[in-house]
């Protein structure tokens, strides 16, 4: 189970931190990430992290502004979003590829999804 939190409304240039708490399966050695979808648009991979080694991957659109990180003790993945822009507005989903790495991609083939949290800029 993946449970997101931390979404909300913020002015352009502001910051938000999303959290994704993982339960129900072994947290280690998985690829965890964030995917967003704005109304009328396709889902877009944002960032991914391999929980086993901490390797991170980012979409070009968020590089330098967003940071994905983890707290192994809490089985939680975070997405720190800075310098937010109106085009970042979307539903943000936490996702996982279990028992596998990210394959060097910020948008691997996820097989577990959270319910999403709304971000409005």
N, C-alpha and C positions, 0 to 999 in steps of 0.2 A: 504494500500500500504506500502511495506517495501522497503526502498532504502538504499543499502549498499554503503560504501565508505571506503577508507583507505588502500586498498590492494596495493601490489607492490612487488618489489624485494629487498631482504635483505640478507646479508651474515649470515652464521651460527653463532649463538650466539647473533644475533641482535634482535631488537624489532620492532613490528608494532602495531598500534591500529586501529581496525576496528570499524566503526560506523554503526548503523542501525536506520534510522529515520522512525518513524511510523506515518501514516496519514490515515484518512478514517474510523477509528473505535476508540472506546474508549480504551485508552491505559491501564487504570488501571485494575488490577485483571485478567491479562492474563499471560500465560507462554511465555516468549520470549527466543530464544536461537540461537545457531550457529551450523551449520552442515557443514561438509566439504566432498568433493569428489575429489580424485585424479584420474588421467586417469587410466582406467582399474580396478578401485577398487570400492567397494560399498560405498554408503554414510555412513558417520560416525558422530554420535552425538558428539559434543565437549563440550558444556556447555549450561546450561539453568538457567533462573532466573524467579522467580515469581514476577511480577511487584507490586502486592499488598503488599507483606511483605518483599521482598528483598531476600528471600531464594535462594541460589545458589547450583548448582549441576554440577559436572565435570566428564568427562571421565578420567579414570586412566592415560591415555597417556598424558594428559595435566595438571594434578594436580600439583600445585606448580610452574607452568610456565605461565599459562593463568589465567586471571581474567575477569569475566563478571560483568558488573556494569550497572547502569542506571542513567539517569538524567530525573526525572519525569517532570520537568518544560519544557524540550525540547522534551518530548516523544521520547527519544533516548536511545538505548542500545549500550553498547560498549563491545569490546573484546580486552583486553590488552594482547598481546602475547610477552613474554620475552623468552630469551634463545632458540630462534628458531632453529629447526633442519631441515635438508633436508627433512625428512619424514613428516614435517608439510606442505610441498608444496601441494597445492590443491586449488580448487575453494571453497570459503567459502560463505555459504548462511545464511542469516538471516531468521528466521522462527518464527511462532507464533501459539499458541493454544489460540483461543479467548474464553473468558468467562469461563476459566477453569484454574486450577493450573497445575503444572508440574508432579504431581503424584509421587514426589520423584525421578524423573528420569532426567538424562541429555539428554535423547533422547525420549521425549514424541511423541505422534501422532500429528504432526503439521498439521494445515490446511491452513496456509498462508505462502507463500514463497517469498523471494526477488529474484532478478535476479542474484545475486552472484558477488563476487569480488575475483580476483585472487591473491594468495599469493605464491611467489616463493622464496625458501630459497636455 
